[in-house]
Amino acid sequence: MTGHVKDGGAWKQFSDLFVKDAGVWKTVKTGYIKDAGVWKEFFSGLLASASLNRTSLTGAGISGTVETVNDVTCTPVGGSGYAYTWQRVSGDTEILINFPSSATTKFRINIDGTYSSIFRCRVVAGGVTVYSNNVSVDLERGPI
């Protein structure tokens, strides 16, 4: 969802809507408007969060492409029509993402060495962007 609000005489666009509840800011997932004395829903189902089914992945091999043993899946809450982008938060750039635009992916390396990186999944739906928790990836290729 995107909306507009007048701030200091200028209209500004926003994509997230928040309300302060008991001193804590919370994302609004459903909005209502009063029309002819009746409350009607005018938006709902906004993307609220995303989480991963794993917090760490590993893999090792002596040659060829070394891939993580398991995959990791990003699961959004709320919204629909998701667009996924896996992002490196930190670490070695030698670790590659198998499916960078998919909810589920594995990671791989193609060169000898021991590498570690942290990744997260960016999810966009209905003009709202959220980020998953992080997953650590450790891969090793070479003589044992």
N, C-alpha and C positions, 0 to 999 in steps of 0.2 A: 504494500500500500504506500502511496505517496500522498502528501497533503501539503497545504500551504498555510502559513501563519504570518500575520503582519507583525513585524518587529522593528520598532523605531521608525515607522512610516514606510518601511520597505517590505515587500512580500518575500518570504524565504520558504524554500521547499524542505520538507522533512520526510524521512522514510520510516522512522520508528516513533511510536507514541508511548509515552510513559505517564504514570500517575504515582504520586507519593502516597504511600499507605503506611501509617504508623512510623513515619520517618524514613521509610525505605522506598527507593524508586523501583517500580515494577513495570514490566512491559505489558501494555494493554493488548489482549488477544481478540476481544470482541468489543465493538462499539455500537451504541444505540443513539437514536435521535427521536425526539418527540415530534410527532406529526399529527396535527388535529387532535391533540390530547392523548394519542396512543404512542407508546414506546415501540419503535421498530429498529431491528438490527440493520445497520448499514455497512458493517464490515465484520468479518470473523475469520478465524482460521489462519491468522498470521503465523509465520514461522517464528518459533519461540526459542528453540535450542537445537543442538546436534551433539551426539555423543558417539564414541568409538567402542567397539566390542572388545578391544585389546589395548593394553598400554605399552606393550613391548613385543618386538619381533626379532628373530635371529635367523641366521643361515650361515653355512660354511661349506666349502668345497675345495678341491685341489686344482681344478681347471675349468675352462668354459665359463658360462654365465652362472653366477651363484645368486640364488633367489631366496627370499624369506620362506621358511617352512610353511607358515600359515599366512593367510590374507587378513586384512583388517577391513571392517565395514563401518561406514558412517551412517548413523540413523537420525534423521531430523524429526522434530516434534512440531506439529502444526504446519499450516501452509500446504502447498501442492505445486507441482511443476518445478521440481528442484533442479538446480544447476550446481554441479560439484566441481571443486578445484582443490587438488591436493597441493599443499605448500610446505616447503622446507622452512622450519623455524630457525634452525641452527645446525651446524655440523658439516660433515664432509660432502662436497658436491659430487663425489664419485658415485654416491648412491643415487640410483635412478628410480623413477616412479613408473611402474608398469602401465597403469591405466589412470592418467592424471585427471580425467574428467568423469570418472565413474564413482559410484558409491562404495564399491569394493575394489581393493587393489592389493598388489604385492610390490615389493621393492627388490632391486637387483644391483649387482656390480659386475663389471666385465674385465677388471684388472686385479692383479695380485695386491694384497695388502689387507689391513684390518681397518674398517671404517665404521663410524657411528654418526647418526643424524637424528634430529627430532623433526617430526612432521605433524601437520594438523590438516583438517579438511574444512574448507570454506564452502558454505552452502548459501545459495541465493534463491529466494522464492518470493514473488509478489512485491519486489522492491525492498525486501528485508534481507540483510546479510547477518549470518551467525557463524561462529567458528567452533569446531569441536575441541575437546580436550586433546592433549598431545599423545603421540605414540613414539617411543624410542625404537630405532632400528639399528641393529648391530650385524654387520656382515664381514666375513673373512674368506679370502681366497688365497691359496698357495700351499706349498709343501707343509705337511703335518709333522 
